[in-house]
């Protein structure tokens, strides 16, 4: 069985408010940040972003990928 790559752009888990920003700033609602657990700085950015950034999660085959109902709701006619 061959797996198809997953793209955050096509996933329903991307926080809708962050879709308006560049893709590098998108947050994934399936991966909440755990207070005090940060591979970069223990508490520095945990308080500012409630979810982890998509670029840190999806290596092309995200196990929690959910097809978007509409990737960009503003483009729906």
C-alpha positions in Angstrom: 0.0 0.0 0.0 1.5 3.3 -1.0 0.8 6.4 1.1 0.1 9.7 -0.5 1.8 12.8 1.0 -0.4 15.0 3.2 -0.4 18.7 2.9 -1.4 21.0 5.7 -3.0 23.2 3.1 -5.5 20.4 2.5 -6.1 19.6 6.1 -9.1 20.6 8.3 -6.9 20.8 11.4 -5.2 24.1 10.4 -6.4 26.9 12.8 -8.7 29.1 10.6 -7.3 32.4 11.9 -3.7 31.4 11.0 -4.7 30.4 7.4 -4.7 34.2 6.7 -1.0 34.3 7.4 1.9 32.7 5.6 2.0 28.9 5.7 5.0 28.9 8.0 2.8 30.5 10.7 -0.1 28.1 10.5 -1.0 26.3 13.7 -2.4 22.8 14.0 -5.4 22.3 16.3 -4.6 18.6 16.8 -1.3 19.4 18.5 -1.8 21.7 21.5 1.4 22.9 23.2 2.1 21.4 26.6 3.2 24.0 29.2 6.8 23.6 30.0 7.5 21.3 27.1 9.2 23.0 24.3 12.2 21.7 22.3 13.4 25.3 21.7 12.7 27.3 24.9 10.8 25.8 27.8 8.4 28.6 28.4 9.2 31.4 25.9 6.7 30.7 23.2 4.3 28.3 24.9 2.2 31.2 26.2 1.9 33.0 22.8 0.7 30.1 20.6 -1.7 27.5 22.0 -0.9 25.0 19.2 2.3 23.9 17.5 3.1 25.2 14.1 2.2 22.9 11.2 5.8 23.1 9.8 7.0 21.4 13.0 4.6 18.5 12.7 3.9 17.4 9.2 6.8 15.7 7.5 4.6 14.9 4.5 2.8 12.0 6.1 0.8 13.3 9.0 -1.1 10.5 10.8 -3.8 13.0 12.1 -4.5 14.5 8.6 -8.2 15.2 8.0 -9.3 16.4 4.5 -10.4 20.0 4.7 -14.1 20.7 4.3 -12.9 23.8 2.6 -9.2 24.7 2.7 -10.0 28.4 2.1 -13.6 29.2 3.1 -13.4 32.7 1.7 -12.9 31.2 -1.8 -16.1 29.1 -1.7 -18.8 30.5 -4.0 
